[in-house]
Amino acid sequence: MNTAEKALTFWGLDGATVILVAARENKVFCVNNDQHCYALRLHRKGYRTNSELLAELDWMAMLDRAGLSVPTPIAGLDGSHLQIVDEVQVDVLTWLHGETLDAALPNMDQITRKTLFRQIGYDMARMHNAIDDWPQSVQCDRPAWNSEGLLGDQPLWDRFWENAALSTEQKTQFVAFREYAVSKLTTIAPTLDYGLIHADLVPTNIMVSTDTLHFIDFDDGGFGFRLFEVATALLKHNAASDYNALSEALIDGYKSLRPLDVTHLPFFLALRAATYVGWNISRSAEDPTGKRNNRFVVQTEDLIRDYMATL
C-alpha cells in the first residue's frame, strides 16, 4: 500500500479510488469514494513546516467563509487538517470542477476574454479585502515575497542572476537589474499595498466553471506586494495579441472594488519574470533541452530592457 492509499484511513476514505493528477511541487491525487471527490496532497519533504501548512489551510478556510471559491481543508477523523503518513505531510481538500484558464482562453472570443479578466481582477480584490479583514492574517506563518525573499542572498526561488545558462551579457544585465531593484524596492516599499497574497495566480491555478472562478494552489502564498500579485496574474499573457485589453480589464475589475496604483507595474512584471529564471535553476532535470529556461531568460531580458529604457 502506497502513502496516498495509507493516508485515506485518516479521513475515513478507505477503499476510495486514488488517481495521481499532478506531481510537481507536491503530489496531488483525485480521491473518489462514489459520493464526493477530494484532492489529497502529499507535500514535498522539507519544503514547508507543519506551521506553514496549517496557516495555509486556515487561510483557505477563511476565504471559503468569505465567499471565494477556493479549495477548503477537510478535517481528518481526529479533527486535524494535517496528518503525517510515512514521514510525509498530507492534507485533503475539496475538489473544484472546471477548466484551467490556459485551456479555456483559446476557445473564447475577445469580448469574453476581457470579461473573464475583469472577473479575475475583481475576485483578486475580493481576496485581498477578505485577507485584510482577517485579524489572524498578520500572524500567519508564511514566507515573505519582500525585498529579501525576491532579491536577497537566499531568495525564495534561487538566485536568478546566477542561472548557468546566462550569457556574459545577460548576467551583467541581470546583476545590474538586481542591484537596481533592491534600491527601488527600498524606496517604494513603504508606499505599496502589502499583505498576504496568493503569489501564483498563473493560468494553471485559475479554474473556470460555468459561472464561477476558482483560485487553487496556495502553496506559494505568503506576504508580498499586491502589485506582485497583479504582475503574476498578467505575466504569462504578455505575448497575447490582446494583452493590453486583458491587462486593462483585470486592473479595472480590481479597481472596481479596491484601490490599485499601477505606476510600478512594469517594474513588478520584470521582477516577477526574473523569479522564474531563479525557479528553474533547481528544476533543470525537468527541462533537459533547456527550452523552458531559455524562454524564461529571454522574456526576462526583454522586460528588463524595456523597463530600464523608460527610466
C-alpha positions in Angstrom: 0.0 0.0 0.0 1.5 3.4 -1.0 1.5 6.6 1.1 -1.6 8.1 -0.6 -3.6 4.9 0.0 -2.5 4.7 3.6 -3.5 8.3 4.2 -7.1 7.6 3.2 -7.6 5.9 6.6 -7.0 9.1 8.4 -10.1 10.6 6.7 -12.3 7.5 6.7 -11.9 7.2 3.0 -10.6 3.6 2.9 -11.3 1.9 -0.4 -11.8 5.1 -2.4 -10.3 5.4 -5.9 -7.0 7.3 -5.9 -5.6 8.8 -9.1 -2.4 10.9 -9.4 -3.3 14.1 -11.3 -0.2 16.3 -10.6 3.4 15.8 -9.5 5.4 19.0 -9.4 5.9 20.8 -6.1 3.6 18.3 -4.4 1.9 15.1 -5.5 -1.9 15.7 -5.9 -4.3 12.9 -6.1 -8.0 12.9 -7.0 -9.8 10.8 -4.4 -13.3 9.5 -5.3 -15.5 7.5 -2.9 -18.5 7.4 -5.2 -20.1 10.2 -3.2 -17.6 13.0 -3.4 -14.3 13.9 -5.0 -11.4 15.3 -2.9 -7.9 16.5 -3.6 -5.3 14.6 -1.5 -1.9 16.3 -1.3 1.4 14.7 -0.4 3.7 17.6 0.4 7.4 17.7 -0.7 9.6 16.8 2.2 11.3 19.8 3.8 9.6 22.4 1.7 7.1 23.6 4.3 6.9 23.3 8.1 3.7 22.0 9.7 3.1 25.5 11.0 3.3 26.9 7.5 0.9 24.3 6.1 -1.6 24.8 8.9 -1.5 28.5 8.2 -2.2 27.9 4.5 -5.2 25.6 5.4 -6.6 28.2 7.8 -6.2 30.9 5.2 -8.1 28.9 2.6 -10.9 28.0 5.0 -11.3 31.8 5.8 -11.5 32.6 2.1 -14.2 30.0 1.7 -16.2 31.5 4.5 -15.8 34.9 2.8 -17.4 33.6 -0.3 -14.5 33.0 -2.6 -14.2 29.7 -4.5 -11.0 28.0 -3.3 -10.1 24.5 -2.1 -11.0 24.1 1.5 -9.5 21.7 4.0 -11.3 18.6 5.2 -10.6 17.6 8.8 -9.5 14.0 9.4 -11.3 11.7 11.8 -9.2 13.1 14.7 -10.2 16.7 13.8 -6.8 17.7 12.4 -6.4 19.1 8.9 -2.8 17.9 8.6 -1.6 14.3 9.0 1.9 12.7 8.9 2.0 9.5 6.9 5.3 7.7 6.1 7.0 10.9 7.3 5.1 12.9 4.6 2.8 15.8 5.4 -0.7 15.0 4.0 -3.9 17.0 3.7 -7.2 16.7 1.9 -9.1 19.5 0.2 -12.4 19.9 -1.5 -12.2 19.1 -5.3 -13.2 22.0 -7.6 -14.5 21.2 -11.0 -13.7 23.4 -14.0 -11.2 24.1 -16.8 -7.9 25.8 -16.2 -7.6 29.3 -17.6 -4.9 28.3 -20.1 -7.2 25.6 -21.5 -10.3 27.9 -21.6 -8.8 31.0 -23.1 -8.1 29.8 -26.7 -11.8 28.9 -27.1 -13.0 32.4 -26.2 -13.6 35.5 -28.3 -12.0 38.8 -27.3 -15.1 40.1 -25.5 -15.4 37.0 -23.4 -11.7 37.1 -22.6 -11.9 40.7 -21.4 -15.0 39.9 -19.3 -13.1 37.0 -17.7 -10.1 39.0 -16.9 -12.2 41.7 -15.3 -13.7 39.0 -13.1 -10.2 37.8 -12.2 -9.2 41.3 -11.1 -12.5 41.6 -9.1 -12.0 38.3 -7.4 -8.4 39.1 -6.6 -9.5 42.3 -4.9 -12.2 40.4 -3.0 -9.5 38.0 -1.8 -7.2 40.9 -0.7 -10.2 42.5 1.1 -11.0 39.3 2.9 -7.4 38.9 4.0 -7.2 42.4 5.3 -10.4 41.9 7.3 -9.0 38.7 8.8 -7.2 39.5 12.1 -5.1 36.3 12.0 -3.5 37.2 8.7 -0.7 39.2 10.3 0.1 36.1 12.4 0.3 33.6 9.5 3.5 31.6 9.4 4.1 32.0 5.6 7.1 33.0 3.5 7.6 36.7 2.6 7.9 37.9 -1.1 9.6 41.0 0.1 12.9 42.5 -1.0 14.9 39.8 0.8 12.6 37.0 -0.5 12.9 38.3 -4.0 16.4 39.7 -4.3 18.3 38.7 -1.2 21.3 36.4 -1.0 18.9 33.5 -0.3 15.8 34.3 -2.3 12.7 32.1 -2.1 13.2 31.0 -5.7 17.0 30.9 -6.0 19.4 33.5 -7.4 18.2 34.4 -10.9 21.3 36.3 -11.7 23.4 33.1 -11.3 21.4 30.9 -13.7 24.0 28.9 -15.5 22.5 29.4 -19.0 23.0 33.2 -18.9 25.5 34.7 -21.4 28.1 37.1 -20.1 25.9 40.0 -21.4 22.8 38.6 -19.8 24.5 38.0 -16.5 25.7 41.6 -16.4 22.2 42.8 -17.2 20.6 40.7 -14.5 23.1 41.6 -11.8 22.6 45.3 -12.6 18.8 44.8 -12.5 19.1 43.1 -9.1 21.1 46.0 -7.7 18.6 48.5 -9.2 15.6 46.5 -7.9 17.0 46.4 -4.3 17.3 50.1 -4.3 14.0 50.6 -6.0 12.1 48.4 -3.5 13.8 50.1 -0.6 12.5 53.4 -1.8 8.9 52.4 -2.8 8.1 49.6 -0.4 6.7 52.0 2.3 4.1 53.3 -0.2 2.9 50.0 -1.5 0.0 47.8 -0.6 1.5 44.8 1.3 -0.1 41.7 2.9 -0.9 38.1 2.2 -1.0 37.2 -1.5 -1.6 34.0 -3.4 1.6 34.7 -5.3 1.0 32.2 -8.0 -2.2 33.1 -9.9 -0.8 31.7 -13.2 -3.2 30.2 -15.8 -3.0 26.7 -14.4 -4.0 28.0 -10.9 -7.2 29.8 -12.1 -10.1 27.5 -13.0 -13.1 28.5 -14.9 -16.5 26.8 -14.5 -19.9 27.9 -15.8 -20.4 30.9 -13.6 -17.5 30.8 -11.1 -13.8 31.4 -11.0 -11.7 29.1 -8.7 -8.3 30.1 -7.3 -6.3 27.0 -6.5 -2.8 26.0 -5.3 -1.9 28.4 -2.4 1.4 26.5 -2.0 3.5 29.6 -2.7 1.2 32.0 -0.8 2.8 34.4 1.6 3.3 38.0 2.4 4.0 40.2 -0.5 3.2 43.3 -2.6 -0.3 43.3 -4.1 1.3 44.6 -7.3 3.4 41.5 -7.4 0.1 39.5 -7.3 -1.2 41.5 -10.3 2.0 41.1 -12.2 2.0 37.3 -11.6 -1.6 37.1 -13.0 -0.6 39.1 -16.1 2.9 37.9 -16.9 2.1 34.6 -18.7 -0.3 36.5 -21.1 2.1 39.3 -22.1 2.7 37.7 -25.6 -1.1 37.6 -26.3 -2.3 39.9 -29.1 -4.9 41.3 -26.8 -2.6 41.6 -23.8 -3.2 45.4 -23.3 -7.0 44.8 -23.3 -6.7 41.9 -20.9 -4.4 43.9 -18.6 -6.7 46.9 -18.6 -9.7 44.6 -17.9 -8.1 42.9 -14.9 -7.0 46.2 -13.4 -10.4 47.8 -13.9 -12.0 44.8 -12.2 -9.7 45.1 -9.3 -10.2 48.9 -9.0 -13.9 48.5 -9.1 -13.6 47.1 -5.5 -10.2 48.1 -4.2 -7.7 50.9 -4.9 -4.8 50.0 -7.1 -1.9 52.2 -8.2 -0.2 50.6 -11.2 2.6 53.1 -11.6 5.2 50.5 -10.7 3.5 47.5 -12.5 6.2 47.4 -15.3 8.8 47.1 -12.6 7.0 44.2 -10.9 6.4 42.5 -14.3 10.2 42.5 -14.9 10.9 41.4 -11.3 8.3 38.6 -11.5 9.8 37.3 -14.7 13.2 37.2 -13.1 12.0 35.0 -10.3 11.2 32.2 -12.9 14.8 32.3 -14.1 15.7 31.5 -10.5 12.9 29.0 -10.0 14.2 26.9 -12.9 17.7 26.6 -11.5 16.8 23.7 -9.2 14.5 22.1 -11.8 16.9 21.7 -14.7 16.1 17.9 -14.7 12.5 18.7 -15.7 13.9 20.8 -18.6 16.7 18.7 -20.2 16.7 20.6 -23.5 16.8 24.0 -21.7 13.9 25.2 -23.8 11.8 26.3 -20.8 14.8 28.0 -19.2 15.7 29.9 -22.4 12.1 31.1 -22.6 12.2 32.5 -19.1 15.6 34.1 -19.7 14.5 35.8 -23.0 11.3 37.0 -21.5 13.1 38.5 -18.5 15.8 40.0 -20.7 13.2 41.8 -22.8 11.1 43.0 -19.9 14.1 44.3 -18.0 15.4 46.1 -21.1 12.1 47.6 -21.9 11.5 48.8 -18.3 15.0 50.2 -17.9 14.6 52.1 -21.2 11.8 54.1 -19.6 13.9 55.5 -16.8 
